[in-house]
Amino acid sequence: MSGHKRAVTRPEGVLEDLDGAALSYAAQIADRPAAERQALREDLVQLALPFAGRLARRYRGRGEPLEDLEQVARLGLVKAVDRYDPERGSFTAYAAVTITGEIKRHFRDRTWGVHVPRRLQDLTIEVSQATAVLTTELSRSPTVAELAARLDTSEEDILAALESAAGYTPASLNGPVGDDGPAELGDMFGALDADLESVDDRLTVSGLLYRLPARERRILAMRFYGNYTQSDIAAEFGISQMHVSRLLSRTLTWLRQAMLTDTPPRWESGGQLDGQGLRLSVQRCGEHPSGWVVVAVGGEVDRDTADQLREVVVDTVTAAESNDVVIDLEGVPFIDAAGIGALLASHEAARRSTTRLRVAKAQPYVRRSLTVAGLAPLLE
């Protein structure tokens, strides 16, 4: 280089020359062109490299390679040279603070296994140092309260710092567990239970099932819990397989709609949804007054149609001039408790009017329901 005086490079052991070299550097760069200022800067950095290396070696043995720490210290040294202002004091003091801060920032940002707030990171270091001091003084491990008193902080912060310390070097899930066998730490953790996600749905469905008619509940149970086929269910109820398919589809659709609303929709009876309703006809058989009256019933007799059946049969029994009234249930595939109640009311009305009431042509499922309800004497 020509035209300027180079900063003098001193041996590594002469630390007191750094302040003089920094003052000389600050004075020389005032009126120099950019190229000369860059050369002077490089000379000062080279002179201070041993100083940065000594600061880096103070932090060796803490899990980071010494070469990495030296690189971080040199970065801090360059920042100190670029920001140095002679009016603010000694260069060595300023450089030491800058380099040490850069190294600590490296440990905070690069070496923690998980993200921990800076406040807790600093407190973790203080807790570690206080623990060592108190252990020496007390000849035992200090308690959380003693650490909080020494550091003038709350016990909650001490506990948080102790817990955060485990995040510095978290254990590997592939690490061995015990001395027996090839078990790993990850094997000790349970897997996600997918059934837990369906608990709310199961509770909701169980409550909605009680809103369904007895027949629909039984069909669902036979299909999804008893593994019955639709043909088996149809044979059990005495209806067609296509009718069973419609009942299942309608019931599942209602359950889906009910689960998506706070107020479950009203359950519509099968007859109403199918557009059929309950079909009733009254016909007198025979010319003689002592003949009989046939009440032919078609469709499902449930809570929505039972009142209609009760009204027609009771009126027929009350107005009958004969001694026999026959209820033809050939067209009834299903009857629930409300329908059985209507037949019981009709039976009581017939008993009071000395009219004989009979039930004919009941399908197998309906016959079993009437038998269980105690109406077997009425069956033909």
Phi, psi and omega in degrees: 000150180226152175089001177209162181265121181287146176295144183279129177270124183260160173299158185300324186285347185268085186286330185293344180283346181297318181295319178294319179296322180293320177296319178296320179297316181296324181285326185282332185278356185298315186246019184262151175292169187300319183296318180290322178298321179296320179294317177297322178298315180296323179297317180293321178297316178299320180295325185267359181301317177300324178298316178295323179296321179295321178295322180294323183291344176294338185253012179286159182082012180250022175099354180248139177299143181297325179299320179294320180294323178293322177297319180294320179296320179293324175297318177296324178296317179298318178296321180294319179296317183291332185257003186292134177231112184303333183288349183260003174124197186293139178290319182297321179294316180294319180293322180297316179295318182293315181293316179298319178297322179294320179294317179296322178296324177297315179296323183289320187266337189247338191254349179283137180289330177229163181285126178230135179304149184300323181301316180288327177298313179295320180293327178298318178296317179296320178296320179297316179292318179294325178297318179296318181293313182292326177298321178291320182288320186265348184060030176196170179287135181286154176276170178296321180296321179292320177295320180295320179293321180294319183266001179055052178219178183276159178294329178297320178293322178297315179297320178296321179293319178297321178290323181291333181299332179291343180277356181291310177228081182297149180291145179282139177292343178267005179290146181291151178241116178073185182256351184258121173078175183268029183294143179245162181300323180297335179289343182278348181268136179286153178279162177294133180264105182295334181294336180297328181290340182262006182297313181299318180295320180296317179295320180294316181295320181298324177288324180287332181299328181289346177275348181278154172298158184301321182296314181296321177298318182291323179296318177299316180296318180294323185282316189257344178246326179267354180058033174284147172280166178296327177293320178297318179294319179299318178294325180294320184264352181072034179233176182279158178296325178296323178294320177298318179299319179294320180296317178297316180297317181294319182293315180294324177296318179296319180297318179297316179295320181293326181287339182265000181232154177288327179247112182301141178293159180291137177280124178264140181293157181299321181297320181291319180292326180279355179076020183253313184070186179270130182254124181231137174216141180245126184220133177271135180250126178092153181274333185288142180302336181272012177291199183232160179249130180253125173257104181273129183243134176226138181107181183272134180257105181226196186294340180273341184239354184296321181298323179295318178295317180299315183297315182293314184291318179296318178296322180293317180295319182291323184267359185292134175268352180262180180259002184225132171232125182248128176261113182270109182258023182298328182265015181253108179276343185208143175216133181252192185298324179295320178294320177296323177297323178295321178292322177296319177296322178293320178297320179293322177295321178293322180295323180289331182260012179057027176264138180274124181249130179229156177241129185235153171058035178290136177289162188306313183294317180295320179299317180296320180296317179293324179295315179297326181280359178087016180258019179303323179300338181277344188282141171250000000 
